[in-house]
């Protein structure tokens, strides 16, 4: 257990920061899930709209360093490729 005032404050700050990080990650995963569901449903227009809504949220998470920027770039690229393949088939 923390003994100093600064250690107690650090614990309080960490709890709040962890809650923010978890919420942002969960929000990002929800947006990704909506895109994947639209892709699985075979609707390219809905999938493109879902990706357009998901992209800023994912970029924001990368900007806040909640997830690595390369991870977001990879996920966006793969989702875009899946949506693109819907249009050709």
C-alpha positions in Angstrom: 0.0 0.0 0.0 1.2 3.5 -0.8 2.6 5.4 2.2 3.3 8.8 0.7 0.9 11.4 -0.6 2.5 11.4 -4.0 2.2 7.6 -4.3 -1.5 7.8 -3.3 -2.1 10.5 -5.9 -0.2 8.4 -8.5 -2.6 5.4 -7.7 -5.6 7.7 -8.2 -4.3 9.0 -11.5 -3.5 5.5 -12.7 -7.0 4.3 -11.9 -8.6 7.1 -13.9 -6.2 6.7 -16.8 -6.8 3.0 -17.0 -10.5 3.5 -17.1 -10.1 6.0 -20.0 -7.9 3.6 -21.9 -10.2 0.7 -21.4 -13.2 2.7 -22.5 -11.4 4.0 -25.7 -10.2 0.5 -26.6 -13.7 -1.0 -26.1 -15.2 1.8 -28.2 -12.7 1.1 -30.9 -13.4 -2.6 -30.8 -17.1 -1.9 -31.1 -16.6 0.2 -34.2 -14.4 -2.5 -35.8 -17.1 -5.2 -34.9 -19.7 -3.1 -36.7 -17.5 -3.0 -39.8 -16.9 -6.7 -39.7 -20.6 -7.5 -39.3 -21.4 -5.3 -42.3 -18.7 -7.1 -44.3 -20.0 -10.5 -43.2 -23.5 -9.4 -44.2 -22.2 -8.8 -47.7 -23.4 -5.2 -47.9 -20.5 -3.0 -49.4 -22.3 0.3 -48.8 -23.1 -0.4 -45.1 -19.5 -1.7 -44.6 -18.0 1.4 -46.2 -20.2 3.6 -44.0 -19.2 1.7 -40.9 -15.5 2.0 -41.8 -15.9 5.7 -42.4 -17.3 6.0 -38.9 -14.7 3.7 -37.4 -11.6 5.3 -38.9 -11.6 8.5 -36.9 -12.1 6.5 -33.7 -9.3 4.2 -34.5 -7.0 7.1 -35.4 -7.9 8.9 -32.2 -6.9 5.8 -30.2 -3.6 5.7 -32.0 -3.1 9.4 -31.4 -3.7 9.0 -27.7 -1.2 6.1 -27.7 -3.9 3.7 -26.5 -2.9 1.3 -29.3 0.1 1.4 -31.6 -0.2 3.5 -34.7 1.0 0.6 -36.9 -1.7 -1.6 -35.4 -4.4 0.9 -36.4 -2.9 1.2 -39.9 -2.9 -2.6 -40.3 -6.5 -3.0 -39.2 -7.7 -0.2 -41.4 -5.8 -1.6 -44.4 -7.2 -5.1 -43.8 -10.8 -3.8 -43.3 -10.5 -1.7 -46.5 -9.3 -4.7 -48.4 -12.2 -6.8 -47.2 -14.7 -4.1 -48.2 -13.0 -3.7 -51.6 -13.3 -7.4 -52.2 -17.0 -7.3 -51.6 -17.5 -4.9 -54.5 -15.7 -7.2 -57.0 -17.5 -10.4 -56.1 
